[in-house]
């Protein structure tokens, strides 16, 4: 089969590889669409310790089951060959405290498809049956491939708490920022400011109903404070993940407000700790999603409540490397790239 292999910083190439060999508890999936994620962009640059080359990345995808391992249906009775599916790519291997609490994404035993095991930038991928999720009958494979990033947005919305009638700041108008925007709108947020350096992405956020702010021309923190009687927003979200954006979010958040850190562009950065302490700001991470968030994301997609159209691009798997470069250097009005292996 053909697979797109990450070989090192800014190095990707198509390789011929054997098709995966199934374990009894696994299913073999013919990949239909595989999205490019922001965490994979940082991995591509060599900034993400989770990913080590050579590696077949790809953890947000859809496809069709072509083979079931001998024990697969005992693990997941809902599966059958020919079925259209997506995958929750964070797979715990133990029934530990976090799995029992419905927080499987935080389990120390979790393994990520496309990082700890080969991912979906290939014609076929083998996945433990427990992680495979059938798509609703009316859902296309293209839409199903968006379930994973939508679940990230749903999780951010859940952690934001009560935002009805409130103002919110999101820094970053990439796919996660745009999906978090929609999740917060669904919860009744009155005014959502979205900041980004890329004008085309700001235009996408504006078309979805946000108030756009470009840090090149707008003082993000002062604008937000001026609009909130000098206090700042009760909830801010950093969907980028740099020292600058994290600091901006702290400054824009009101005393006792909440800052949600989602972006992972820089694994380590400075934070204004004294400001956080003196204004009793709550800082919390938002990592991936719970299984319940994943199911909710699939339901929202089925009901057309979340979307990234018309800013989705479909591209052949062989063009993956050039799309990684574009998304890093000049993404323009592209919210999501879906790679097609065949």
N, C-alpha and C positions, 0 to 999 in steps of 0.2 A: 504494500500500500504506500501511498504518498503521505509524507508527514512534513510539517514545517518545524524545523529544529532551531532553537535558539542556541547559538554556539559561543556567545560572549557579547560584551557590550556593543550594541548596534550591529550585530551579526546574526542574520537568519538565512537559512537556505532550505530548499526542498530536498528531502532525502527519500530514498526507497528503503522501507523497513518491512519486516515480517508483520503480518496481521497479529493482533494480540492473541495469546492463548488463554482460554477461559479457565478460571478456577470454578469449582462447583457452585459457589455462592454468587457468581457474577453473571452479568448479561453482556452480550456484544451489541454495540449500538453503531449503526451506520450514521455518521454525523451529517446533518443537513445544513445547519448554520452554527457558527461559533463566533461569539463577539470578542472584541478587543477591550480589555478592562484597563482602567487607570493603574491598578497595581501591577499589571503586566508591563505597562509602559515603563514604570520605574525599574522593574526587573530587567527589561530589555536594555536599560542604561547601565545596569550593574549596581543599582542603588537599593536593592531589596534582598536582604540576607536569606529570605525564605526560598528563593529560587537560585539554583546552582546549575550552570551549563555543563554538558549539553542537555537540553530539556525540550520536550514537547509541551508547550503551555496550552492554555485554553480551558476555562472552567465555567463559562456561561454559554450554554449550547442546547440544541435540540437535535433529535434524530429519530430513527426507527430501530426497534429491536429486531435483530436478524438471527440471534441465537440465545438460548437460555442455558445456563449451567445446570447441572443435574440437581442442584439443591436450591436454585434461584427462586422457584415458586413457593418453596417452603419458607423462604426469607421474606417474600413479598408476593402474596397470592393474587395481586391485581395485575400481574404482568403476563404478556403473551407475545409471541412473535408477530411481527408486522405492526406492532403498536407504536403510535407517535408518542414520544416522551421527552421530558427534560430531566435534569439531574440537580439535586442539591449537592454541590461539590464538596461540602465540609462534612467529612464522614468520621464520626467517633467510632473507635474500636472497642470501647468498654462502656458498660452501663454504670457510669460513675455518678457522683452527686449532681453534676451539671446537666447531664443527659436526663436524669430523673426530674430535674427542675424545669425541663423544657428549654435549656440553654446549651444545646449540643455544640454550638459554635464555639463555646468557651471550654469545652472539654480538653484537658491536657493530651488526650489520646487522639484528638481530631487529626485527620489527614486531608489535605486539599488536593483535589484533582488538578493537574496542571502545575503542581509544585512538588508534592511528595510522591506522586505517581504520574505517569504520562497522561496528558490532557487531550483536548478535542481538536487541536490543530492538526488533524489527521483524518483519513477517510473512515477509520474505525477506532473505537475506544471501548475498553472493557471497564465496567463499573459494578461495584457491589450492588446487588439487587435492592438492598434496603434503602439506597439513595436515589433510586429511579422513580420518577413521578409521571404517571400517564397524563397526557394533555386532554382537556375537555374535547369532545368529539368535534365541536364547531371551530376549534382553535387551529390556526395554521401553524406549521413548524416555525415559520419566520417569527410570529408573535411569541410562540413558546420559548424561543431562544432568549427573550428579554426577561424571563421570570427572575433570574438571579439578580441582575442589577435593580429591577423593580423592588425586589425584596430588601435590598440595601436601603432604598428610599423609604420603604414602609417601616423599617426598623428605626431610622432616624426620626420619622414622624411619631412613632410610639414613644421614644425616649424624650422627645420634646415636651411631652405632657400636655397640659391644658393651654392651648394657644388661641382658642376662639376669641375673636375680637381684638387680638393682640398684634403687635408688630414683631417681625422676625427679620434677622439678617442672615443671608447665606453668602459665604465667600466661595466662589467657584461655580461657573456655569457649564461645567462638563456634564456628562450624563447623570452622575449621582446628584449633583446640585440641582439639575432640572427635575429629576424624579423626587428628590426631597421637597422641592417647591410644590409639586403636585400633591404630595402626601400631606403637607401642611395646609394647602388650600382646602383639601377635603376635610380637614379638622377645623376649618373656619377661621384661619388666620386672616386678619383684616388687611394688613399691609406687609408685603414681603419684599425686602430689598435684596437684590442679587448683585454682587460685585464680581467683575472679571476684567482682565486686561485685553481680552479678545473681543472686538466689536461685534463680530458675527455671532459669537456665543451670547453676548448680551442681548442681541436682537432676538435670539431664540427665547431667552428668558422673558423678555418683554412681551413677545407674542403669546406666551403662556400666562401672562397677567402680572408679572413682577415689575417692580420699579428698578430699572437698571442703574448701576453705578460703575463708572470706569475709574479706577485709581489713578490713571494717568492725568485725568482732568477733574476728578471729583475727590474731595476729602471725605472718604467713606465714613470714618468715625464721626466727624463733625456733622455731616449730613444727617446721620442716624440720630445723633444726640439732639440736633436742632428740631428734628421732627417728633421727638419724644420728651419735650420739655426739659431737655438737658440731662435726662436720666440714662438714656440708652435703652436698648431692647431687652425684653425679659428672656429671650432665647436667641442665641447666635449659633451658627453652624459653620465650621471650617471644613469645606469639602475639597480643599487643596492640600494642606499639610506642609507648610513651610513656617519658619520662625516668624516671618513677616505677617503672614495671614493669621497665625495663631495669636500673635500680639494684637493685631487689629481687632480680632473678635473679643479679646479680653477688654480692650478699651471701649468697645461699642456696647458691652453688656452692662446692664444696670446693677446696682447693689442687690445681692441675693439672687441675681439672675443665673441662668444656666448656659454654659458654653459646651457644645457637643463637638468633639473632635472626631472626624471621619476620614479626612484625607491623610494619606501616608507618603506624600512625596519625599519628605525628610523624616527618617526614622528617629533622629535626635535633633532637638533645636532648643534655643533659649525660650523661656517663658517668664513674663513679668510677675513673679511669685508674690512680691509685696503688694502689688495692686490687687491680685486675686484674694489675698488674705484680708487686706484692709476693707475690701468691699464685699467680702463673704460670697464670692462668686463660686458657683458649683461647676466644676470641670469634670466631664465624664466622657469616656470613649464610647464610640458606637462601632462595633466590629461585626460586619456581615449582618446576620439575621438569625432569628430562631426558626425552628421548623414551622411554627405557627405563622411567623411573618412570611415564610416562603409560600405556604398555602394561601395566605391572604393575597400575596402578590399575584399568584396564578388566578385567583378569583377576580381581582381588580382588572387584570388584563382581559379576562373573559367578558367582563362587563364594560370594556372600553373606558375604564376610569383612569388609566395611566397610559401614556404614549410618548414615543420619541419621534414619531413621524411628524413632518416630512423630512426629517434630518438624519435618516438612516441610509447608509450606503452598503450595497452588497458588492463583494469583490472576490475574485478567485483566490484560493488558498495560496497559490504561487505568488500573488502580489502582496502577501501579508507583510513582508519586511518593509516594502516601500510605504505601506499604510502606517506601520508603526512609526516610521520616520516623519511622515506628514502630521500624524496626531501629536507628536512631540514638538515639532518645529512650527507648524502653521495649520492648526486643525480647521480653521474657517467654520463654515456653517454645517459641520458634521457632528452629530451627537453620538452616533454609534456606527461602527463598522462591523458588519457581519461577514465573516469569511466563509466561503463555500468550497468544500473539499473536492466535489466532483462537478 
